[in-house]
């Protein structure tokens, strides 16, 4: 199994659980796994609680997922960003694009309000 360990649903919300490092080797497979989840008006959580490292390739993957979500009027929430990844995303300006939540329950609540 790749970085995307599991895709589950909670009502109309799709939850993709990622585990491991998102780097040059894995970013394209994450993209391949996540993009099919993005449908018109869908609600998606990327649970990255178990992602310890994200390279620039991982950030590009997130930007690609964000752009596809925007194009299809889908809602996307990142859950469980580590402090290091959140800091990197903040410094690079990537964090401004995303809705984030500390816990899965918070992410689910955010999407249910949308």
N, C-alpha and C positions, 0 to 999 in steps of 0.2 A: 504494500500500500504506500502511496506517496505522502506528500505533506498534508493534503486534505484527508484527514482520518475518517471523517464521517460527515454526512449531510443528513440532517433530520428536520422535521417540521414541528412548529407549534402553532396550530391554527393555520393562518395564511402566511406565516413567516417561515422562511427557509433559513436554517442555521448550518453554516459550514464551519467545522472544527478543524483548525490547522494545528499541526504539531511538527516541531523541528525548525531548522533554519531555512529562511526564505532567501536564497542567494542565486547566483548565476545558474547553478545546476538545477534548481528546483522551481524558479519563478515561472518559467513557461508552462510547466505541468500544472502549477496552481492556477494560472490563467485559464488553461484548457479545462480545468475542473470547475472553475467558478463562473466563467462567462455563460455557459448554458443555463445557469440558474437565473440569470437576469432576463426577465420577461417584462412586457409592458405592465407597469404599475406594481411590480412585485416588491416584496419586502424581504430584505436579506440581512442577516447578521454574519459577519466574519468574526468567529471566536478565535482570537490569537493569544489566549492565555498561555498556551504551551509553545509559543514562538519566542525564542530567546534572542535571536539575531535576525536582522533584516538588512540585506545589502542594498546598494542603489538599484540593483535589478529588482529587488522586492518592492522598493518604493515605486519604480516604474510600473510594476504589475498592479499595485494599488491604484495608481493614477489611471491606468487602463480600465480597471474595474469600475472606478468612479465615473469615468467618461461614458462607459457603456450604460451604467445605471442612469446617468443624467439623460442620455439619448432616449432611453426607454421609460422615462418618468418613474424609475424604480427608486426605492428608498434603501439606503445602505447604512449600517451601523457597525463600527469596529468595537469589539468588546475585549477588554483585558490587555490593552497595550502595556508592555513593560515600560518602566521609567526610561530606560535607554532608548527604546524605539520611539516613544513619545517625544523625547527630547530631540532626537534626530529629525523627526517629522516636523516638530515645531521650528527648529532652526532653518530647515529647508523650505518652510511654508506649506508643506503638504498637509499638516494637521488642520489648516484652515478649511480644507475641502470636505472634511469628514465630520460626521456626528460620531462621538465616542461615548462609551459607557464603561464603567469599572467592572460591572458584573453582568452576567447573562440576564438576570432578572431586570436590571435597569435597562438593558438594551431592548428587551421584549416590551417593557413598559413604554419606552420611547417610541417604538414602532407602532404600538397599538394606539397611540395618541395621534398618529399621522393619518 
